[in-house]
Amino acid sequence: MTGWLVYMLACQGGSLYVGVTNDLVRRFTAHQTGRGARYTRAHPPLGVVFVQHVADKGEALALEYRLRRLPPSDKRHIAAFHGSTGITPGR
């Protein structure tokens, strides 16, 4: 799959992490092995719960910013009803 996407990870402890990538499998593997974001080193990811493909990197960054500013309850709603994948890349 080519192009940019915004993703949401369910993490240990019940939290959610939002990120941007153009290679979800590579990025998820980085998060799992401690080479991803600082947040996911402290809160290891359990799986991908939301993926949204976008036109370009600028649009991806804008959507990521908007999602990160939402309260956790809104993020959970989005994951549950607007893109839950139930996948774990690379497994």
C-alpha positions, 0 to 999 in steps of 0.5 A: 500500500502506498500513500500516507495514513493516520493510525491509532494504536491501543496501548497497554494500560488502556491508552491510545496513540495516534501517529502518521506513516507511509508504511504501517507494518514498518512503523508498528514494528518500530513501536513494538521493538522500542524504536517508535515514539517515546510514548509507545516505549513506555506504553507498548502497543497491543494493536491497530484500532484505526487507519485512515488513508489520506491524500498526502503527508500534509493532510495526514499531519493535519488529521493526526493533530486533530485526533490527538487533541480529542478527549480519550472517549472521542478517540475510542468512539472513532476507533470503535465506529469509524475504522476499527481494523482489529489487525496487528501488522506483521503477525 
